[in-house]
Amino acid sequence: MSNWPYKLATELDTPERIHGTINHGPDDDQLRLGLYCEEASHAGAPWFICSFMPNYGLLEATGDLQWTVSDMYPTGTSALISLAAVRQQLLVDDKPVPVDSRGIPKTEGRARTEGRGRWTFECQTCGRRNNYKTESFQEAVASLLRAGIKEISLAGLESMVKRTSK
Ligand SMILES: [Zn+2]
């Protein structure tokens, strides 16, 4: 259990649209930052987008800690929720990476190892959309996790990226 007041205190709080996609395995890394949207137009009904986690492939290969995107969303228990409806577009060398049937980028090989590209984080409730290159959100994610933050809104991430990017 965590002291962080997760939007999803338990997997039972998961919205109906993503019921049935619960991963009961323990989240063995505490290094995970959830990303959601909860603009004033849909206060109380957050749209869960993705989470950020260490790129372990890159870490093993090079020793560099870099943050990458996961389709799993953290909850107040050890359960992670699989976000079947997350939409991301990963560009590598300005070419879109193919996505699977759920819209998740197939980021095997170089794209996953290097963790580079352009991500679109979109709320399907209000349409708010942030676009970032992988390098743009590195310091923001690291700073938030260092501060003990476990979840951030699209708007909050945007202001953090502005504050931390050079
Ligand atoms: Zn929204």
Residues whose N, C-alpha, C, O or C-beta is under 5 A from the ligand:
A	BS01	ZN	C37 E38 E39 C123 T125 C126 G127 R128
